[in-house]
Amino acid sequence: MIQGWFGSYDELFFEIELIAEDGSDLPVEVILDTGFSDWLVIDKQDVEAFDWEYLGERNMLLAQGEGIFDIYAGKVRIEGQEFDIPVYAGESVSEILFGRQWLKTRRLVVDMSSGILTLG
């Protein structure tokens, strides 16, 4: 189970690790965005450091509007478990977004009044 925290605007934050092709990892904060229907979105300039395999592109609609996103075969680690997932990279993505695909295999518990946020 991964413990999260609430941001100043009630965002749902979690920490995961992005794993580069060479095996090195980078802990990052992600925002769980239930409006995003896929796995992970990251800024295009940040994804280059991971040397992930490029898979193609797709038009997507985010809160900022529609855009073309490159798709990469990415790898993340959550609580010691590694996952191979599609990662969407776009221009001017200000926060790394964690999408609702994670909710198909994990239980989200959000209790703001008690300060409890878990994904497990």
MDAnalysis code that builds the backbone (N, CA, C; Angstrom):
import MDAnalysis as mda
import numpy as np

u = mda.Universe.empty(360, n_residues=120, atom_resindex=np.repeat(np.arange(120), 3), trajectory=True)
u.add_TopologyAttr("name", ["N", "CA", "C"] * 120)
u.add_TopologyAttr("resid", np.arange(1, 121))
u.add_TopologyAttr("resname", ["MET", "ILE", "GLN", "GLY", "TRP", "PHE", "GLY", "SER", "TYR", "ASP", "GLU", "LEU", "PHE", "PHE", "GLU", "ILE", "GLU", "LEU", "ILE", "ALA", "GLU", "ASP", "GLY", "SER", "ASP", "LEU", "PRO", "VAL", "GLU", "VAL", "ILE", "LEU", "ASP", "THR", "GLY", "PHE", "SER", "ASP", "TRP", "LEU", "VAL", "ILE", "ASP", "LYS", "GLN", "ASP", "VAL", "GLU", "ALA", "PHE", "ASP", "TRP", "GLU", "TYR", "LEU", "GLY", "GLU", "ARG", "ASN", "MET", "LEU", "LEU", "ALA", "GLN", "GLY", "GLU", "GLY", "ILE", "PHE", "ASP", "ILE", "TYR", "ALA", "GLY", "LYS", "VAL", "ARG", "ILE", "GLU", "GLY", "GLN", "GLU", "PHE", "ASP", "ILE", "PRO", "VAL", "TYR", "ALA", "GLY", "GLU", "SER", "VAL", "SER", "GLU", "ILE", "LEU", "PHE", "GLY", "ARG", "GLN", "TRP", "LEU", "LYS", "THR", "ARG", "ARG", "LEU", "VAL", "VAL", "ASP", "MET", "SER", "SER", "GLY", "ILE", "LEU", "THR", "LEU", "GLY"])
u.atoms.positions = np.array([
    [0.858, -1.176, 0.000],
    [0.000, 0.000, 0.000],
    [0.899, 1.233, 0.000],
    [0.548, 2.185, -0.817],
    [1.315, 3.418, -0.918],
    [0.556, 4.537, -0.191],
    [1.256, 5.233, 0.674],
    [0.665, 6.348, 1.413],
    [0.809, 7.615, 0.586],
    [-0.217, 8.406, 0.547],
    [-0.177, 9.669, -0.166],
    [-0.383, 10.834, 0.783],
    [-0.465, 12.023, 0.213],
    [-0.722, 13.224, 1.002],
    [-1.522, 14.201, 0.155],
    [-2.158, 15.135, 0.840],
    [-2.992, 16.140, 0.183],
    [-2.188, 17.413, -0.041],
    [-2.333, 17.987, -1.243],
    [-1.676, 19.245, -1.563],
    [-2.458, 20.422, -1.012],
    [-1.920, 21.606, -1.200],
    [-2.556, 22.820, -0.684],
    [-3.906, 23.109, -1.348],
    [-4.130, 22.537, -2.513],
    [-5.424, 22.685, -3.195],
    [-6.173, 21.351, -3.231],
    [-5.898, 20.503, -2.247],
    [-6.511, 19.181, -2.091],
    [-6.139, 18.199, -3.195],
    [-4.999, 18.415, -3.867],
    [-4.523, 17.444, -4.833],
    [-4.174, 16.151, -4.097],
    [-4.212, 15.039, -4.828],
    [-3.881, 13.735, -4.274],
    [-2.475, 13.358, -4.742],
    [-1.489, 13.491, -3.860],
    [-0.091, 13.244, -4.202],
    [0.369, 11.874, -3.718],
    [1.212, 11.252, -4.554],
    [1.881, 10.004, -4.200],
    [3.318, 10.101, -4.689],
    [4.195, 9.278, -4.113],
    [5.565, 9.189, -4.613],
    [5.770, 7.835, -5.258],
    [6.320, 7.848, -6.476],
    [6.676, 6.633, -7.193],
    [8.101, 6.813, -7.703],
    [8.644, 5.778, -8.312],
    [9.963, 5.872, -8.921],
    [9.840, 5.611, -10.411],
    [10.466, 6.466, -11.216],
    [10.576, 6.244, -12.649],
    [11.898, 5.527, -12.880],
    [11.886, 4.466, -13.685],
    [13.080, 3.651, -13.903],
    [13.572, 3.847, -15.334],
    [14.803, 4.285, -15.469],
    [15.409, 4.509, -16.782],
    [15.782, 3.181, -17.424],
    [16.048, 3.232, -18.712],
    [16.446, 2.036, -19.459],
    [17.707, 1.394, -18.882],
    [18.611, 2.195, -18.316],
    [19.850, 1.663, -17.742],
    [19.670, 1.120, -16.315],
    [18.433, 1.168, -15.801],
    [18.153, 0.629, -14.469],
    [18.186, 1.654, -13.360],
    [18.697, 2.842, -13.622],
    [18.696, 3.872, -12.583],
    [17.257, 4.340, -12.339],
    [17.015, 4.833, -11.132],
    [15.653, 5.259, -10.818],
    [15.649, 6.663, -10.243],
    [14.465, 7.293, -10.345],
    [14.290, 8.652, -9.868],
    [12.964, 8.734, -9.124],
    [12.978, 9.009, -7.811],
    [11.725, 9.197, -7.082],
    [11.069, 10.507, -7.528],
    [9.768, 10.462, -7.797],
    [9.029, 11.654, -8.228],
    [7.674, 11.700, -7.520],
    [7.171, 12.912, -7.368],
    [5.813, 13.103, -6.861],
    [4.869, 13.127, -8.051],
    [3.756, 12.412, -7.930],
    [2.742, 12.397, -8.977],
    [1.407, 12.817, -8.376],
    [0.565, 13.391, -9.218],
    [-0.795, 13.741, -8.800],
    [-1.745, 12.727, -9.409],
    [-2.576, 12.113, -8.593],
    [-3.597, 11.209, -9.108],
    [-4.689, 12.051, -9.751],
    [-4.888, 11.854, -11.045],
    [-5.867, 12.609, -11.819],
    [-6.899, 11.630, -12.360],
    [-8.053, 11.548, -11.711],
    [-9.087, 10.605, -12.142],
    [-9.737, 11.031, -13.456],
    [-9.456, 12.230, -13.928],
    [-9.940, 12.667, -15.223],
    [-9.066, 12.170, -16.368],
    [-7.868, 11.686, -16.050],
    [-6.954, 11.142, -17.055],
    [-7.164, 9.640, -17.124],
    [-7.517, 9.133, -18.297],
    [-7.948, 7.743, -18.419],
    [-6.825, 6.734, -18.617],
    [-5.577, 7.170, -18.670],
    [-4.504, 6.212, -18.914],
    [-3.596, 6.087, -17.694],
    [-2.313, 5.781, -17.881],
    [-1.418, 5.433, -16.794],
    [-0.607, 6.601, -16.237],
    [0.155, 7.294, -17.110],
    [1.076, 8.314, -16.636],
    [1.325, 9.344, -17.734],
    [1.352, 10.626, -17.352],
    [1.692, 11.725, -18.261],
    [2.860, 12.487, -17.658],
    [3.821, 12.839, -18.513],
    [5.021, 13.550, -18.079],
    [5.377, 14.588, -19.146],
    [6.146, 15.580, -18.784],
    [6.582, 16.573, -19.757],
    [7.580, 15.942, -20.732],
    [7.468, 16.327, -21.986],
    [8.294, 15.748, -23.049],
    [9.790, 15.904, -22.780],
    [10.216, 17.046, -22.266],
    [11.654, 17.240, -22.033],
    [12.168, 16.350, -20.906],
    [11.327, 15.988, -19.962],
    [11.753, 15.134, -18.847],
    [11.884, 13.669, -19.255],
    [11.082, 13.224, -20.196],
    [11.074, 11.806, -20.576],
    [12.359, 11.406, -21.299],
    [13.028, 12.343, -21.946],
    [14.230, 12.026, -22.717],
    [15.336, 11.415, -21.860],
    [15.434, 11.789, -20.615],
    [16.490, 11.290, -19.729],
    [16.347, 9.797, -19.427],
    [15.174, 9.223, -19.641],
    [14.944, 7.822, -19.274],
    [15.257, 6.854, -20.411],
    [15.426, 7.364, -21.626],
    [15.786, 6.550, -22.782],
    [14.800, 5.397, -23.012],
    [13.509, 5.670, -22.756],
    [12.482, 4.659, -22.987],
    [12.195, 4.524, -24.474],
    [11.726, 3.362, -24.879],
    [11.402, 3.095, -26.281],
    [10.190, 3.914, -26.723],
    [10.331, 4.589, -27.854],
    [9.243, 5.379, -28.432],
    [8.274, 4.437, -29.142],
    [6.972, 4.585, -28.880],
    [5.958, 3.706, -29.446],
    [5.066, 4.375, -30.485],
    [4.983, 5.693, -30.476],
    [4.108, 6.391, -31.414],
    [3.554, 7.647, -30.773],
    [2.435, 8.126, -31.335],
    [1.812, 9.329, -30.787],
    [0.299, 9.188, -30.804],
    [-0.350, 10.079, -30.033],
    [-1.805, 10.041, -29.909],
    [-2.320, 11.426, -29.538],
    [-3.459, 11.808, -30.110],
    [-4.141, 13.031, -29.674],
    [-4.834, 12.739, -28.362],
    [-4.701, 13.666, -27.418],
    [-5.328, 13.489, -26.114],
    [-5.914, 14.804, -25.652],
    [-6.901, 14.712, -24.802],
    [-7.528, 15.886, -24.218],
    [-7.229, 15.912, -22.728],
    [-6.586, 16.998, -22.282],
    [-6.325, 17.211, -20.862],
    [-7.013, 18.503, -20.451],
    [-6.912, 18.847, -19.199],
    [-7.547, 20.069, -18.698],
    [-7.046, 21.312, -19.437],
    [-5.772, 21.304, -19.857],
    [-5.211, 22.444, -20.568],
    [-5.685, 22.508, -22.020],
    [-6.304, 21.450, -22.508],
    [-6.764, 21.397, -23.894],
    [-6.243, 20.166, -24.608],
    [-6.474, 20.123, -25.900],
    [-6.071, 18.979, -26.704],
    [-4.634, 19.143, -27.172],
    [-3.930, 18.032, -27.299],
    [-2.553, 18.072, -27.773],
    [-2.122, 16.715, -28.275],
    [-1.003, 16.704, -28.961],
    [-0.417, 15.456, -29.444],
    [0.619, 15.012, -28.421],
    [0.506, 13.774, -28.004],
    [1.412, 13.225, -26.999],
    [2.192, 12.060, -27.594],
    [3.502, 12.033, -27.318],
    [4.332, 10.892, -27.690],
    [4.117, 9.806, -26.646],
    [4.156, 8.559, -27.092],
    [3.948, 7.429, -26.187],
    [5.254, 6.635, -26.096],
    [5.650, 6.320, -24.869],
    [6.872, 5.574, -24.606],
    [6.555, 4.329, -23.774],
    [7.387, 3.310, -23.922],
    [7.296, 2.119, -23.083],
    [8.084, 2.425, -21.814],
    [7.396, 2.858, -20.780],
    [8.046, 3.273, -19.548],
    [8.005, 2.207, -18.473],
    [8.760, 2.474, -17.436],
    [8.799, 1.552, -16.296],
    [8.752, 2.377, -15.024],
    [7.890, 1.965, -14.077],
    [7.795, 2.635, -12.787],
    [7.867, 1.598, -11.671],
    [8.218, 2.077, -10.488],
    [8.239, 1.224, -9.300],
    [7.349, 1.875, -8.251],
    [6.460, 1.054, -7.705],
    [5.568, 1.500, -6.638],
    [5.683, 0.500, -5.498],
    [6.168, 1.001, -4.344],
    [6.313, 0.137, -3.168],
    [7.091, -1.144, -3.491],
    [8.173, -1.013, -4.259],
    [9.037, -2.143, -4.572],
    [8.606, -2.984, -5.750],
    [7.415, -2.777, -6.282],
    [6.918, -3.559, -7.410],
    [7.066, -2.754, -8.705],
    [7.642, -3.391, -9.744],
    [7.873, -2.708, -11.015],
    [6.734, -2.982, -11.999],
    [6.419, -1.952, -12.787],
    [5.359, -2.031, -13.784],
    [5.859, -1.465, -15.103],
    [5.593, -2.174, -16.194],
    [5.836, -1.664, -17.538],
    [4.535, -1.060, -18.023],
    [4.557, 0.240, -18.316],
    [3.327, 0.950, -18.675],
    [3.581, 1.904, -19.836],
    [2.526, 2.272, -20.566],
    [2.692, 3.344, -21.542],
    [2.771, 4.686, -20.814],
    [3.731, 5.500, -21.212],
    [3.910, 6.825, -20.634],
    [3.680, 7.840, -21.742],
    [2.824, 8.813, -21.487],
    [2.490, 9.844, -22.453],
    [3.303, 11.093, -22.139],
    [3.995, 11.607, -23.155],
    [4.843, 12.786, -22.983],
    [4.305, 13.917, -23.846],
    [4.070, 15.075, -23.211],
    [3.529, 16.218, -23.929],
    [4.262, 17.498, -23.597],
    [3.972, 18.523, -24.376],
    [4.562, 19.841, -24.163],
    [3.900, 20.528, -22.973],
    [4.703, 21.203, -22.176],
    [4.227, 22.044, -21.069],
    [3.351, 21.303, -20.058],
    [3.703, 20.059, -19.751],
    [3.005, 19.310, -18.701],
    [3.666, 19.708, -17.383],
    [2.945, 20.455, -16.561],
    [3.554, 21.033, -15.362],
    [3.718, 20.041, -14.210],
    [2.889, 19.033, -14.147],
    [2.956, 18.024, -13.077],
    [2.901, 16.636, -13.704],
    [3.540, 15.674, -13.081],
    [3.417, 14.288, -13.540],
    [2.068, 13.782, -13.047],
    [1.273, 13.282, -13.988],
    [-0.083, 12.830, -13.659],
    [-0.159, 11.314, -13.688],
    [-0.768, 10.776, -12.683],
    [-1.028, 9.367, -12.475],
    [-2.497, 9.164, -12.836],
    [-2.810, 8.333, -13.819],
    [-4.177, 8.204, -14.296],
    [-4.992, 7.122, -13.626],
    [-6.255, 7.049, -14.033],
    [-7.182, 6.134, -13.358],
    [-7.022, 4.666, -13.743],
    [-6.138, 4.325, -14.693],
    [-5.874, 2.908, -14.966],
    [-5.372, 2.196, -13.713],
    [-4.673, 2.947, -12.847],
    [-4.174, 2.355, -11.600],
    [-5.318, 1.892, -10.710],
    [-6.476, 2.506, -10.849],
    [-7.612, 2.160, -9.984],
    [-8.266, 0.838, -10.377],
    [-7.885, 0.276, -11.518],
    [-8.417, -1.026, -11.920],
    [-7.785, -2.164, -11.120],
    [-6.606, -1.931, -10.572],
    [-5.917, -2.988, -9.831],
    [-5.604, -2.612, -8.387],
    [-5.921, -1.375, -8.002],
    [-5.604, -0.902, -6.654],
    [-6.805, -0.184, -6.066],
    [-6.904, -0.244, -4.761],
    [-8.009, 0.400, -4.048],
    [-7.557, 1.771, -3.555],
    [-8.307, 2.801, -3.944],
    [-8.026, 4.159, -3.515],
    [-8.889, 4.491, -2.306],
    [-8.243, 4.954, -1.225],
    [-8.966, 5.395, -0.032],
    [-8.638, 6.861, 0.181],
    [-9.681, 7.692, 0.132],
    [-9.525, 9.132, 0.334],
    [-10.466, 9.548, 1.452],
    [-9.893, 9.975, 2.570],
    [-10.681, 10.478, 3.690],
    [-10.023, 11.794, 4.131],
    [-10.443, 12.854, 3.484],
    [-9.808, 14.163, 3.738],
    [-9.995, 14.618, 5.183],
    [-11.143, 14.375, 5.752],
    [-11.378, 14.830, 7.123],
    [-10.438, 14.171, 8.117],
    [-9.995, 12.950, 7.815],
    [-9.060, 12.237, 8.691],
    [-7.614, 12.319, 8.197],
    [-7.403, 12.902, 7.013],
    [-6.067, 13.004, 6.465],
    [-5.515, 11.690, 5.933],
    [-6.407, 10.794, 5.515],
    [-5.984, 9.472, 5.038],
    [-6.068, 9.442, 3.516],
    [-4.949, 9.047, 2.893],
    [-4.881, 8.868, 1.448],
    [-3.983, 7.678, 1.180],
    [-4.557, 6.603, 0.649],
    [-3.773, 5.413, 0.343],
    [-4.201, 4.851, -1.013],
    [-3.268, 4.179, -1.644],
    [-3.511, 3.445, -2.880],
    [-2.879, 2.094, -2.700],
    [-3.685, 1.073, -2.589],
    [-3.128, -0.254, -2.305],
    [-3.950, -1.372, -2.850],
])
